Structure formats: structure tokens, C-alpha cells
Amino acid sequence: MSLENARNHLKKFGKDARIQELGESSATVELAAAALGVEPARIAKTLSFRVGDGAVLVLTAGDAKIDNHKYKELFKCKARMLSPEELDFFVGHPAGGVCPFGIKDASTKVFTDISLKRFKTVFPACGTPNSAIELNCGELFECAGSSGWIDVCKNWQEG
């Protein structure tokens, strides 16, 4: 059902035909990069956090890590990943397939980290641990319904 939710969401933007269903797992950055034949940094990972009574999704480059200080400054709370139960409740996609497309709770905000801007195209998941789509950053921002570009990561290098 997660893939179908993502597909239906992407159909609104005319992007659903670009979804790739892979014959192998893409559940981690490394597995996704190997399955797609791209560098790990180009995998657009979707990190899910608890903020107050809700959740936020943060799209980052595959080689980026959350900077706890930057995160706390922006969201006014400590970075706490969603539990599997919270992930199902707020997002509706399983671990390894989390994406900003067709999420369950419409009040869950999505943000896009600037670590992705250095790439012409990136590859987010599409609701399952063996799916992906290639999008440019503008398409990703639009299709994700992103609330804005943010800077909450460390450990990446601008190209």
C-alpha cells in the first residue's frame, strides 16, 4: 500500500511513471546506491523526527548527518527519531522506504536540507525498501510539498 500511496501522490505531478521498482533492497543508503549504480551521497534519505505532538520529515543527502545543535536551534527540541509505531502512525511508510510522498498524516511537515542542492538529480525512496525515483532538487522540493530549504546537517562537502 505504501508504494501505491507514493505512486498516487506522484501522479498529481506527472512523475509516477518514473518510479523504479528494484529487484534488490534499497533500504539503506549503501544498498540504494548499489542498486541504482550511483554514489551514496545522491540518495535522498528521508529522516523522520518527533516534534511536539507531531512529526517532521527532513530530506538530506545520503552522506549527510544531522547536526544536533543546528536541529535544536531550528525546531526548538532535541532530535528524536520516530519509533516504528510512530512512523506507521504519522508517515505510513516502513523503515527503508520512508519518503515524503503520500504520507499518512497531512499535518506532518517536510523540510529539504541544503546538502542536496549540490546534485543535479537525487534518488528518494517511494514507500518501499526496493523503490526509488530520480528527481532534480526542484522536483523533489515540489513533489514533497516541502515547507522550505533548511541547513541542519554536518559531514557533507559542497561540490
Backbone as a chain_set.jsonl record, in Angstrom:
{"seq": "MSLENARNHLKKFGKDARIQELGESSATVELAAAALGVEPARIAKTLSFRVGDGAVLVLTAGDAKIDNHKYKELFKCKARMLSPEELDFFVGHPAGGVCPFGIKDASTKVFTDISLKRFKTVFPACGTPNSAIELNCGELFECAGSSGWIDVCKNWQEG", "coords": {"N": [[0.816, -1.197, 0.0], [2.022, 1.218, 0.636], [3.702, 1.866, -1.548], [1.766, 2.301, -3.477], [0.442, 4.528, -2.374], [2.505, 6.431, -2.535], [2.857, 6.403, -5.32], [0.316, 7.323, -6.212], [0.398, 9.888, -5.132], [2.617, 11.005, -6.5], [1.613, 10.906, -9.043], [-0.027, 13.12, -9.279], [1.755, 15.052, -9.976], [2.659, 14.242, -12.357], [4.73, 12.403, -12.319], [4.719, 9.735, -11.658], [5.247, 7.599, -13.446], [7.954, 7.466, -13.478], [8.868, 6.096, -11.294], [10.99, 3.658, -9.96], [10.973, 0.25, -9.527], [12.89, -1.853, -7.788], [14.897, -4.801, -8.127], [16.241, -5.589, -5.956], [17.087, -4.917, -2.505], [16.757, -1.56, -1.343], [16.967, -0.409, 1.056], [18.797, 0.897, 2.699], [21.118, 3.655, 2.588], [23.529, 2.789, 1.393], [22.782, 0.328, 0.184], [20.798, 1.256, -1.582], [22.289, 2.977, -3.225], [24.033, 1.116, -4.43], [22.166, -0.538, -5.768], [21.1, 1.276, -7.574], [23.301, 2.183, -8.894], [24.723, 4.549, -8.313], [26.52, 7.233, -6.617], [26.611, 7.094, -3.034], [25.993, 9.555, -1.747], [24.116, 10.77, -3.39], [21.704, 9.624, -2.806], [18.634, 10.486, -1.623], [17.844, 10.689, 1.484], [15.144, 10.215, 3.756], [14.567, 11.471, 6.766], [12.911, 10.934, 9.822], [11.346, 12.672, 12.415], [10.25, 13.295, 15.771], [8.368, 16.031, 16.77], [7.121, 17.999, 19.143], [3.698, 17.335, 19.409], [3.588, 16.147, 17.01], [5.131, 15.244, 13.878], [8.077, 15.625, 11.845], [9.539, 15.51, 8.599], [12.739, 15.251, 7.248], [14.553, 15.821, 4.444], [17.605, 14.726, 3.287], [20.979, 14.65, 1.946], [22.591, 11.562, 1.097], [25.085, 11.284, 2.333], [25.058, 12.977, 4.453], [24.759, 14.004, 7.875], [22.683, 14.602, 10.703], [23.097, 17.628, 12.401], [23.078, 18.105, 15.646], [22.984, 20.485, 17.182], [22.282, 22.5, 15.284], [19.814, 21.45, 14.51], [18.321, 21.588, 16.913], [18.3, 24.36, 17.304], [16.68, 25.187, 15.157], [14.241, 23.652, 15.331], [13.586, 23.793, 17.993], [13.753, 21.734, 19.822], [15.147, 18.616, 20.961], [16.657, 16.374, 18.639], [14.813, 13.609, 17.874], [14.317, 10.522, 16.657], [11.52, 8.98, 14.999], [9.699, 6.28, 16.435], [9.111, 2.861, 15.306], [6.313, 2.456, 15.523], [5.345, 5.083, 15.673], [6.252, 5.981, 13.232], [4.657, 4.487, 11.469], [2.158, 5.556, 12.209], [2.326, 8.403, 11.713], [3.577, 8.638, 9.175], [3.268, 6.327, 7.526], [4.805, 4.769, 5.853], [7.146, 2.09, 5.637], [10.201, 1.551, 7.561], [13.162, 2.019, 5.741], [11.82, 2.506, 3.438], [10.853, 4.976, 3.721], [9.537, 8.031, 2.694], [8.694, 11.301, 1.365], [6.333, 11.233, -0.027], [2.905, 10.812, -0.403], [2.251, 10.659, 2.339], [0.82, 9.653, 5.468], [-0.241, 11.335, 7.602], [-1.425, 14.417, 7.136], [-0.631, 16.7, 8.464], [2.017, 16.449, 8.976], [5.027, 17.967, 8.513], [7.341, 18.627, 5.863], [10.769, 19.118, 5.244], [13.552, 20.315, 3.36], [16.915, 19.673, 3.182], [19.837, 21.675, 2.614], [22.022, 20.175, 1.861], [21.429, 18.604, -0.296], [21.405, 20.222, -2.533], [23.703, 20.287, -4.111], [23.631, 18.443, -6.106], [22.65, 17.431, -9.415], [20.563, 15.62, -9.885], [18.701, 13.529, -7.603], [17.903, 10.612, -5.579], [15.18, 9.694, -4.0], [13.387, 7.361, -1.873], [10.355, 5.463, -2.557], [8.275, 4.67, -0.813], [8.655, 1.954, -0.294], [11.079, -0.61, 0.637], [12.444, -1.181, -1.718], [12.28, 0.62, -3.819], [12.517, 3.6, -5.837], [12.934, 6.98, -7.08], [14.121, 9.133, -9.59], [14.797, 12.473, -9.262], [15.126, 16.0, -9.92], [16.372, 18.617, -7.768], [14.505, 20.702, -7.547], [12.138, 19.458, -8.421], [11.937, 17.474, -6.444], [11.592, 19.077, -4.136], [9.135, 20.325, -4.774], [7.356, 18.096, -5.235], [7.505, 16.873, -2.759], [6.179, 18.647, -1.221], [7.536, 20.482, 0.284], [8.258, 22.478, 3.126], [10.282, 24.254, 3.173], [13.745, 25.151, 2.445], [16.357, 24.047, 4.468], [19.118, 24.154, 6.834], [20.456, 21.796, 8.462], [22.382, 19.88, 8.7], [25.563, 18.151, 9.014], [28.875, 17.074, 8.11], [29.12, 16.847, 5.277], [30.19, 17.729, 1.999], [30.279, 20.609, 0.03], [29.87, 20.59, -3.468]], "CA": [[0.0, 0.0, 0.0], [2.89, 2.391, 0.691], [4.109, 2.207, -2.906], [0.592, 2.869, -4.161], [0.244, 5.884, -1.848], [3.538, 7.268, -3.147], [2.538, 6.473, -6.758], [-0.836, 8.219, -6.381], [0.862, 11.243, -4.834], [3.476, 11.459, -7.594], [0.781, 11.029, -10.248], [-0.523, 14.509, -9.312], [2.828, 15.868, -10.549], [3.06, 13.611, -13.609], [6.032, 11.758, -12.101], [4.537, 8.349, -11.226], [5.835, 6.646, -14.387], [9.403, 7.452, -13.268], [9.202, 5.26, -10.136], [11.73, 2.43, -10.269], [10.851, -0.853, -8.577], [14.173, -2.53, -7.906], [14.918, -6.235, -7.852], [17.005, -5.808, -4.729], [16.781, -3.962, -1.438], [17.324, -0.205, -1.336], [16.532, 0.02, 2.384], [19.799, 1.77, 3.311], [21.8, 4.489, 1.602], [24.509, 1.976, 0.679], [22.062, -0.613, -0.68], [20.141, 2.017, -2.639], [23.329, 3.441, -4.148], [24.486, -0.048, -5.191], [21.076, -0.969, -6.645], [20.879, 2.295, -8.609], [24.559, 2.474, -9.566], [25.093, 5.951, -8.094], [27.255, 7.445, -5.372], [25.705, 7.143, -1.885], [25.576, 10.918, -1.41], [22.96, 11.148, -4.223], [20.472, 9.048, -2.264], [17.932, 11.468, -0.785], [17.224, 9.953, 2.587], [14.08, 10.914, 4.467], [14.68, 11.235, 8.201], [11.635, 11.255, 10.478], [11.556, 13.106, 13.794], [9.134, 13.728, 16.616], [8.416, 17.442, 17.175], [5.884, 18.259, 19.883], [2.712, 16.27, 19.26], [3.596, 15.695, 15.634], [6.362, 14.754, 13.276], [8.619, 16.308, 10.67], [10.431, 14.743, 7.755], [13.839, 16.062, 6.747], [15.219, 15.199, 3.31], [19.027, 15.06, 3.298], [21.859, 13.855, 1.092], [22.964, 10.281, 1.693], [26.314, 11.355, 3.13], [24.892, 13.999, 5.49], [24.273, 13.603, 9.204], [22.039, 15.706, 11.422], [23.873, 18.398, 13.378], [22.119, 18.259, 16.748], [22.874, 21.896, 17.572], [21.501, 23.188, 14.251], [18.456, 20.925, 14.579], [17.666, 22.142, 18.097], [18.091, 25.789, 17.049], [15.573, 25.351, 14.217], [12.988, 23.023, 15.756], [13.382, 24.096, 19.42], [13.707, 20.497, 20.599], [16.195, 17.655, 20.654], [16.331, 15.47, 17.528], [14.416, 12.266, 18.304], [13.736, 9.778, 15.536], [10.247, 8.315, 15.275], [9.71, 4.835, 16.666], [8.379, 2.191, 14.224], [4.876, 2.696, 15.68], [5.105, 6.482, 15.297], [6.485, 6.042, 11.793], [3.43, 4.0, 10.843], [1.065, 6.484, 12.52], [2.486, 9.708, 11.067], [4.073, 8.596, 7.805], [2.607, 5.252, 6.804], [5.768, 4.021, 5.05], [8.027, 1.329, 6.526], [11.631, 1.87, 7.6], [13.795, 1.578, 4.494], [11.035, 3.016, 2.313], [10.29, 6.265, 4.13], [9.646, 9.084, 1.694], [7.721, 12.369, 1.622], [5.241, 11.123, -0.996], [1.75, 10.045, 0.052], [2.339, 10.387, 3.774], [-0.457, 9.398, 6.127], [-0.72, 12.472, 8.385], [-1.241, 15.636, 6.342], [-0.02, 17.769, 9.257], [3.463, 16.2, 9.052], [5.735, 18.883, 7.616], [8.549, 18.143, 5.197], [11.797, 20.132, 5.005], [14.607, 19.839, 2.472], [18.207, 20.193, 3.618], [20.68, 22.199, 1.541], [23.033, 19.191, 1.469], [21.011, 18.017, -1.568], [21.491, 21.194, -3.631], [24.92, 20.143, -4.922], [23.429, 17.414, -7.125], [21.69, 17.698, -10.489], [19.417, 14.775, -9.545], [18.833, 12.684, -6.417], [17.037, 9.434, -5.602], [14.459, 9.322, -2.781], [12.576, 6.139, -1.905], [8.949, 5.656, -2.929], [7.346, 3.977, 0.07], [9.034, 0.566, -0.017], [12.532, -0.787, 0.696], [13.029, -1.545, -3.013], [11.783, 1.543, -4.838], [13.153, 4.916, -5.862], [12.623, 7.827, -8.219], [15.142, 10.15, -9.831], [14.213, 13.811, -9.375], [16.043, 17.103, -9.631], [16.037, 19.173, -6.453], [13.26, 21.461, -7.659], [11.044, 18.487, -8.47], [11.837, 16.873, -5.115], [11.024, 20.095, -3.252], [7.72, 20.493, -5.118], [6.598, 16.856, -5.012], [7.488, 16.593, -1.318], [5.419, 19.675, -0.51], [8.481, 20.962, 1.28], [7.972, 23.748, 3.794], [11.412, 25.145, 2.993], [15.122, 24.681, 2.483], [16.942, 24.258, 5.79], [20.511, 23.748, 6.999], [20.541, 21.096, 9.748], [23.308, 18.754, 8.583], [27.02, 18.287, 9.057], [29.553, 15.946, 7.455], [28.987, 16.761, 3.822], [31.031, 18.722, 1.338], [29.674, 21.233, -1.149], [30.599, 20.237, -4.678]], "C": [[0.861, 1.263, 0.0], [3.336, 2.836, -0.692], [2.946, 2.842, -3.654], [0.286, 4.28, -3.668], [1.248, 6.851, -2.463], [3.245, 7.463, -4.636], [1.375, 7.442, -7.002], [-0.455, 9.675, -6.122], [1.675, 11.794, -6.006], [2.725, 11.614, -8.912], [0.244, 12.454, -10.389], [0.491, 15.448, -9.969], [3.318, 15.303, -11.884], [4.385, 12.868, -13.511], [5.919, 10.259, -11.796], [5.183, 7.323, -12.159], [7.345, 6.531, -14.213], [9.827, 6.622, -12.055], [9.903, 3.992, -10.62], [11.49, 1.412, -9.164], [12.074, -1.741, -8.804], [14.063, -4.004, -7.539], [15.687, -6.59, -6.6], [16.67, -4.712, -3.726], [17.483, -2.627, -1.653], [17.029, 0.437, 0.015], [17.536, 0.898, 3.118], [20.429, 2.61, 2.21], [22.745, 3.644, 0.753], [23.836, 0.995, -0.278], [21.393, 0.103, -1.843], [21.153, 2.478, -3.679], [23.813, 2.293, -5.029], [23.415, -0.489, -6.193], [20.863, -0.006, -7.815], [22.147, 2.648, -9.382], [24.974, 3.934, -9.48], [25.89, 6.077, -6.801], [26.266, 7.595, -4.209], [25.197, 8.544, -1.542], [24.331, 11.355, -2.193], [21.649, 10.486, -3.793], [19.859, 10.096, -1.339], [17.216, 10.707, 0.321], [16.203, 10.844, 3.287], [14.16, 10.515, 5.929], [13.408, 11.721, 8.882], [11.867, 11.52, 11.957], [10.251, 13.479, 14.468], [9.366, 15.188, 16.983], [7.08, 17.764, 17.835], [4.953, 17.071, 19.784], [2.696, 15.67, 17.863], [4.948, 15.196, 15.179], [6.797, 15.681, 12.154], [9.481, 15.317, 9.903], [11.486, 15.696, 7.224], [14.546, 15.26, 5.648], [16.669, 15.662, 3.301], [19.773, 14.218, 2.269], [22.284, 12.598, 1.844], [24.197, 10.313, 2.56], [26.218, 12.355, 4.275], [24.374, 13.388, 6.788], [23.682, 14.829, 9.877], [23.026, 16.325, 12.404], [22.896, 18.73, 14.502], [21.927, 19.706, 17.178], [22.012, 22.672, 16.571], [20.031, 22.762, 14.311], [17.692, 21.574, 15.736], [17.385, 23.636, 17.934], [16.852, 26.006, 16.181], [14.24, 24.847, 14.777], [12.68, 23.19, 17.242], [13.169, 22.848, 20.266], [14.855, 19.608, 20.157], [15.733, 16.747, 19.505], [16.04, 14.075, 18.08], [13.703, 11.576, 17.152], [12.412, 9.133, 15.962], [10.474, 6.831, 15.524], [8.977, 4.179, 15.485], [6.864, 2.426, 14.305], [4.515, 4.12, 15.272], [5.284, 6.67, 13.794], [5.24, 5.592, 11.039], [2.283, 4.994, 11.031], [1.159, 7.782, 11.712], [2.792, 9.629, 9.574], [3.394, 7.522, 6.968], [3.509, 4.47, 5.865], [6.709, 3.288, 6.009], [9.463, 1.855, 6.511], [12.278, 1.274, 6.355], [13.063, 2.059, 3.26], [10.435, 4.377, 2.611], [10.573, 7.315, 3.055], [8.596, 10.145, 1.997], [6.489, 12.301, 0.726], [4.107, 10.262, -0.449], [1.802, 9.709, 1.526], [0.951, 10.41, 4.411], [-1.045, 10.639, 6.807], [-0.397, 13.768, 7.642], [-0.602, 16.773, 7.131], [1.49, 17.577, 9.436], [4.161, 17.078, 8.024], [7.002, 18.24, 7.077], [9.48, 19.327, 4.985], [12.895, 19.503, 4.162], [15.922, 20.49, 2.87], [19.062, 20.605, 2.418], [21.78, 21.239, 1.108], [22.694, 18.546, 0.123], [21.277, 18.927, -2.766], [22.71, 21.02, -4.538], [24.775, 19.132, -6.047], [22.407, 17.845, -8.171], [20.409, 16.895, -10.242], [19.761, 13.936, -8.314], [17.774, 11.584, -6.473], [16.383, 9.182, -4.247], [13.726, 7.988, -2.985], [11.145, 6.498, -2.304], [8.022, 4.769, -2.118], [7.663, 2.535, 0.388], [10.557, 0.461, 0.03], [13.155, -1.301, -0.599], [12.465, -0.67, -4.137], [12.503, 2.876, -4.722], [12.642, 5.686, -7.071], [13.742, 8.842, -8.362], [14.458, 11.483, -10.085], [15.314, 14.855, -9.265], [15.56, 17.753, -8.34], [14.755, 20.003, -6.468], [12.051, 20.548, -7.671], [10.836, 17.848, -7.102], [11.153, 17.831, -4.155], [9.526, 20.233, -3.499], [6.9, 19.246, -4.787], [6.494, 16.497, -3.535], [6.597, 17.567, -0.564], [6.259, 20.295, 0.577], [8.088, 22.329, 1.823], [9.141, 24.717, 3.695], [12.74, 24.432, 2.96], [15.69, 25.01, 3.852], [18.392, 23.798, 5.785], [20.644, 23.115, 8.382], [21.528, 19.932, 9.716], [24.759, 19.169, 8.732], [27.583, 17.141, 8.232], [29.211, 15.762, 5.99], [29.797, 17.904, 3.226], [30.297, 19.289, 0.136], [30.542, 20.922, -2.354], [30.937, 21.419, -5.544]], "O": [[0.466, 2.275, -0.579], [3.352, 4.031, -0.989], [3.131, 3.815, -4.385], [-0.091, 5.14, -4.463], [0.888, 7.958, -2.865], [3.373, 8.574, -5.151], [1.445, 8.283, -7.897], [-0.928, 10.58, -6.809], [1.445, 12.918, -6.451], [3.149, 12.363, -9.792], [0.08, 12.942, -11.507], [0.124, 16.516, -10.461], [4.27, 15.817, -12.471], [5.086, 12.717, -14.511], [6.943, 9.583, -11.688], [5.624, 6.272, -11.694], [7.957, 5.603, -14.74], [11.023, 6.46, -11.812], [9.46, 3.343, -11.568], [11.773, 1.68, -7.996], [12.257, -2.305, -9.883], [13.222, -4.391, -6.728], [15.775, -7.76, -6.226], [16.046, -3.708, -4.068], [18.635, -2.569, -2.083], [16.863, 1.652, 0.119], [17.164, 1.582, 4.072], [20.283, 2.301, 1.027], [22.76, 3.77, -0.471], [24.269, 0.846, -1.42], [21.419, -0.389, -2.971], [20.902, 2.379, -4.88], [23.987, 2.467, -6.235], [23.732, -0.782, -7.346], [20.492, -0.424, -8.912], [22.083, 3.33, -10.404], [25.506, 4.496, -10.437], [25.932, 5.15, -5.992], [25.192, 8.169, -4.389], [24.063, 8.686, -1.084], [23.574, 12.207, -1.727], [20.597, 10.769, -4.366], [20.498, 10.538, -0.384], [16.132, 10.158, 0.123], [16.378, 12.057, 3.395], [13.864, 9.378, 6.293], [12.891, 12.791, 8.56], [12.489, 10.724, 12.662], [9.291, 13.912, 13.831], [10.445, 15.544, 17.457], [6.041, 17.799, 17.176], [5.354, 15.935, 20.039], [1.889, 14.79, 17.566], [5.789, 14.784, 15.978], [5.993, 16.422, 11.589], [10.073, 14.406, 10.481], [11.175, 16.809, 6.8], [15.066, 14.171, 5.89], [16.935, 16.864, 3.306], [19.264, 13.207, 1.785], [22.328, 12.58, 3.074], [24.356, 9.464, 3.437], [27.195, 12.562, 4.996], [23.652, 12.391, 6.786], [24.127, 15.954, 9.648], [23.704, 15.617, 13.148], [21.991, 19.545, 14.323], [20.81, 20.108, 17.505], [21.116, 23.416, 16.969], [19.125, 23.585, 14.183], [16.568, 22.047, 15.566], [16.345, 24.122, 18.378], [16.061, 26.912, 16.446], [13.229, 25.545, 14.7], [11.617, 22.771, 17.702], [12.495, 22.89, 21.295], [15.458, 19.826, 19.106], [14.555, 16.399, 19.418], [16.909, 13.439, 18.677], [12.625, 11.995, 16.73], [12.216, 8.79, 17.128], [11.333, 6.208, 14.901], [8.289, 4.872, 14.735], [6.206, 2.578, 13.276], [3.503, 4.343, 14.608], [4.548, 7.43, 13.164], [4.818, 6.241, 10.082], [1.521, 5.24, 10.096], [0.18, 8.206, 11.099], [2.32, 10.459, 8.797], [2.99, 7.775, 5.833], [3.032, 3.592, 5.147], [7.033, 3.809, 7.076], [9.881, 2.519, 5.563], [11.967, 0.148, 5.967], [13.61, 2.029, 2.158], [9.607, 4.878, 1.85], [11.7, 7.457, 2.579], [7.697, 9.909, 2.805], [5.68, 13.229, 0.725], [4.326, 9.109, -0.075], [1.441, 8.603, 1.927], [0.042, 11.096, 3.945], [-2.218, 10.957, 6.608], [0.764, 14.161, 7.537], [-0.081, 17.716, 6.536], [2.164, 18.448, 9.986], [3.924, 16.957, 6.822], [7.644, 17.425, 7.741], [9.041, 20.41, 4.596], [13.137, 18.299, 4.243], [16.032, 21.716, 2.892], [19.019, 19.981, 1.358], [22.416, 21.467, 0.079], [23.579, 17.998, -0.534], [21.364, 18.448, -3.897], [22.73, 21.569, -5.64], [25.688, 18.974, -6.858], [21.43, 18.529, -7.862], [19.305, 17.424, -10.372], [20.927, 13.669, -8.021], [16.867, 11.621, -7.304], [16.982, 8.509, -3.408], [13.484, 7.556, -4.112], [10.777, 7.67, -2.377], [7.088, 4.179, -2.663], [7.016, 1.938, 1.248], [11.253, 1.34, -0.478], [14.279, -1.804, -0.582], [12.208, -1.141, -5.245], [13.026, 3.234, -3.667], [12.006, 5.125, -7.964], [14.253, 9.354, -7.366], [13.646, 11.614, -11.001], [16.323, 14.628, -8.597], [14.458, 17.466, -7.873], [14.003, 19.998, -5.494], [11.05, 20.827, -7.01], [9.702, 17.696, -6.648], [10.233, 17.439, -3.437], [8.736, 20.257, -2.555], [5.864, 19.339, -4.129], [5.513, 15.889, -3.107], [6.289, 17.343, 0.607], [5.764, 20.599, 1.663], [7.649, 23.211, 1.086], [9.016, 25.877, 4.087], [12.864, 23.28, 3.378], [15.525, 26.126, 4.344], [18.84, 23.135, 4.849], [20.914, 23.81, 9.361], [21.513, 19.086, 10.611], [25.129, 20.335, 8.601], [26.826, 16.323, 7.71], [29.035, 14.637, 5.523], [30.049, 18.915, 3.881], [29.757, 18.542, -0.681], [31.77, 20.978, -2.29], [31.553, 21.256, -6.597]]}, "num_chains": 1, "name": "protein.A"}
